[in-house]
Amino acid sequence: MSSQTHEFKAEVAALLNLVTNSLYTNSEIFLRELVSNAADALDKARYQALVDSEFAGKELEPHILITIDKQAETLRIEDTGIGMTREEATQNLGTIAHSGTLNYLQEVQRARAAGEVTEASELSLIGQFGVGFYSSFMIADEVVVNTLSGKPGSEAVVWRSKGDGSYEIEPGQRQTRGTSIELKLKSDAKEFLDRWRVEGLIKRYSNYVMHPIRLRVIDEQGEDKDPEPKQINAAAAIWAQSTSELEDSDYQEFYKHLMGGFVLPGDEPFARLHFSADAPIQFHALLFVPGRAPADLFQEDRKALQLYARRVMVMENCDTLLPQYLRFIRGVVDSEDLPLNVSREMLQEHKSLAAIRRQLTRKSLKLLAELADEDAEKYAKLWNEFGAVLKEGLHTDGGQRKELTELLRYRSIADDEGGLISLAAYVEAMGEDQKNIWYIAGPDETALRNSPHLEAVRAKGENVLLMSDPVDEWVLQSLAEYEGKAFRSVTQGELDEPAEDDDADKDDDADKDKDDDADKDDDADKDKREPSPIDPLINMAKVVLGARVRDVRASKRLTESPSCLVDPAGGLSRNMERILRMAQPGTKVGASPRILELNPDHPFVAAASKISEQNKDDPRLPEWVEILHDVAALAEGTVPDPAGAARRFVNVLTQVAADESHGSAD
Ligand SMILES: Nc1ncnc2c1ncn2[C@@H]1O[C@H](COP(=O)(O)OP(=O)(O)OP(=O)(O)O)[C@@H](O)[C@H]1O
């Protein structure tokens, strides 16, 4: 087949434009990207040779050769990897493998224009996303790829492009399996013809690539200075070395390699776990808890642990080695006991992996628990990054519930600075009279801290956990109690009642039974209610508010505010309803009427009650009742009719002003 010219897909053209025009400050990353592609190709070849008996080039020694050609002013990165067929070259080098890459680049460009991105933060983002093959156009006027696939019957192809919107593809001459990528360096990129510059970059970014990387230099006269090119990377399986042989700096270097080459100051890992196991399965593991949550923590194709079998990488991202709720952990697992010549799908199912996973899970949780014990400050940072993910485990992994429960941390009203508290510390600080672990849940922590619902509990000197993470109440459904103390919401039921029926609390379905339960509890409440001095106002309020409230009653939880809205005991909390609606848009869950509680000791409530007692037809009463309802809704940010509420407030203020000017006129 002869030479053919193809246009790049639109997104590649856009990417190239961004790469050549915005990323010049970090142009050196191209070498790491190309070396990492070459290493991937070598891993793939090694694996393919094991599973496909027809695969060509089995005799080739896996390695990467970098050639600096000072005479031709080119840099070549060559591997004896899997190679590409014509179709693969068209597909892989003509389109963008990761859709996220383009979005990321656009974001960098936008943020740069707005002055929000520093060079360092951009570098760390590149490390996370990888700009890939196209980064070569940052430093090259032309890129020529010579490749031969190991697939039986493949023909060599040459792919070339100037990065200007099109590429050419034609038959090639390459005789051995693998790929060479030749870069015709731009005039301002001649620094990459310098041996020390290139060697330094390899040591910095690619030292732990598990294949030998060799460097060869051809001088200005075309003379080969290194007929036997020397290896410039360590290529060591650090995880298989004993901990006593390794220094902290070795781990730091390896972590950097694992994270794509960049770790910003302050983002160093929170903890690491390096161990080898012999029975029942032999394996080495080197795991890190990263110092910062990655951008892809909640994405399907996020980075996971690398799986090696006898030093051969068999899976770049093996997400079966740890449960989902530990998905933020990064590292390497290498086992002698895994079969190499099976498909990835079969490997994922292999029973050894389940055994490794059990050990890794147990040890990882222990590592976190130790960190929490030894360095509360560091653990608090870790919790802020990964707490939301860890909490998922309480729902999904009953076997580790105890360990996970001890890892939970909450902010609480006892600490205005936002410090975290464990459940153990909470229970430890409980007074003799306190029966429950109090919490308040809602979307906004500041609103929670200021909530009127806390008043009586706070006045008694009891602490309340603040739960502003959407998963918090879900977690409580699988927890229900800690050390025999039930979790109780300060916004639900009567505060001095014992904990409600657990079953009703645990059920997260807003089904009919649940509502019936809540009704039952509520009716029971009504029957045994003591008479209150504000009963006249309560009766009046029930008439004025009608179906908008489930009930009106005198409050035992308010000491300062005049009113608040509470959820019935045993029913779904307002926050939970909100979360269910978010999780299942269009569902009918929620907005069920709530209970209005009035504070008998508040002067406004007392005055309103006195008026209702003396003259239940007083024209001010309906508006005052509405105001008490408005104030309660306002405190939690759920006023149904803001304009109406504002009008009512102004009416009262106008009245106060009129009374005042009367008073001063007298
Ligand atoms: N040296 C090589 N040998 C064989 N295939 C290669 C080589 N270099 C690149 N490729 C192919 O081209 C594809 C695109 O490479 P590119 O670097 O753009 O993305 P990637 O490596 O898949 O992603 P990332 O760089 O984000 O990890 C690769 O997935 C691979 O299939």
The ligand as an SDF file (V2000), in Angstrom:
LIG
                    3D

 31 33  0  0  0  0  0  0  0  0999 V2000
    5.8520    2.7340   21.7460 N   0  0  0  0  0  0  0  0  0  0  0  0
    4.6380    2.2840   21.4940 C   0  0  0  0  0  0  0  0  0  0  0  0
    4.4270    1.0130   21.1260 N   0  0  0  0  0  0  0  0  0  0  0  0
    3.1740    0.5320   20.8880 C   0  0  0  0  0  0  0  0  0  0  0  0
    2.0720    1.2930   20.9700 N   0  0  0  0  0  0  0  0  0  0  0  0
    2.2150    2.5740   21.3090 C   0  0  0  0  0  0  0  0  0  0  0  0
    3.4930    3.1450   21.5770 C   0  0  0  0  0  0  0  0  0  0  0  0
    3.3170    4.4520   21.8800 N   0  0  0  0  0  0  0  0  0  0  0  0
    1.9850    4.6800   21.8200 C   0  0  0  0  0  0  0  0  0  0  0  0
    1.3210    3.5660   21.4650 N   0  0  0  0  0  0  0  0  0  0  0  0
   -0.1190    3.4020   21.3010 C   0  0  0  0  0  0  0  0  0  0  0  0
   -0.6960    4.6760   21.1620 O   0  0  0  0  0  0  0  0  0  0  0  0
   -1.7050    4.8850   22.1620 C   0  0  0  0  0  0  0  0  0  0  0  0
   -1.8120    6.3320   22.4940 C   0  0  0  0  0  0  0  0  0  0  0  0
   -0.7160    6.7460   23.2600 O   0  0  0  0  0  0  0  0  0  0  0  0
   -0.8640    7.9440   24.2520 P   0  0  0  0  0  0  0  0  0  0  0  0
    0.4260    8.1510   24.9300 O   0  0  0  0  0  0  0  0  0  0  0  0
   -1.4180    9.1210   23.5230 O   0  0  0  0  0  0  0  0  0  0  0  0
   -1.9800    7.4660   25.2490 O   0  0  0  0  0  0  0  0  0  0  0  0
   -1.9050    6.3460   26.3570 P   0  0  0  0  0  0  0  0  0  0  0  0
   -0.5100    5.8930   26.5650 O   0  0  0  0  0  0  0  0  0  0  0  0
   -2.9250    5.3210   26.0510 O   0  0  0  0  0  0  0  0  0  0  0  0
   -2.4320    7.1890   27.5670 O   0  0  0  0  0  0  0  0  0  0  0  0
   -1.6160    7.8910   28.7170 P   0  0  0  0  0  0  0  0  0  0  0  0
   -0.3930    8.5030   28.0980 O   0  0  0  0  0  0  0  0  0  0  0  0
   -2.5590    8.8910   29.2500 O   0  0  0  0  0  0  0  0  0  0  0  0
   -1.2860    6.7880   29.6600 O   0  0  0  0  0  0  0  0  0  0  0  0
   -1.2920    3.9720   23.2920 C   0  0  0  0  0  0  0  0  0  0  0  0
   -2.3970    3.6020   24.0620 O   0  0  0  0  0  0  0  0  0  0  0  0
   -0.7240    2.7730   22.5230 C   0  0  0  0  0  0  0  0  0  0  0  0
   -1.7750    1.9050   22.1050 O   0  0  0  0  0  0  0  0  0  0  0  0
  1  2  1  0
  2  3  1  0
  2  7  2  0
  3  4  2  0
  4  5  1  0
  5  6  2  0
  6  7  1  0
  6 10  1  0
  7  8  1  0
  8  9  2  0
  9 10  1  0
 10 11  1  0
 11 12  1  0
 11 30  1  0
 12 13  1  0
 13 14  1  0
 13 28  1  0
 14 15  1  0
 15 16  1  0
 16 17  2  0
 16 18  1  0
 16 19  1  0
 19 20  1  0
 20 21  2  0
 20 22  1  0
 20 23  1  0
 23 24  1  0
 24 25  2  0
 24 26  1  0
 24 27  1  0
 28 29  1  0
 28 30  1  0
 30 31  1  0
M  END
$$$$
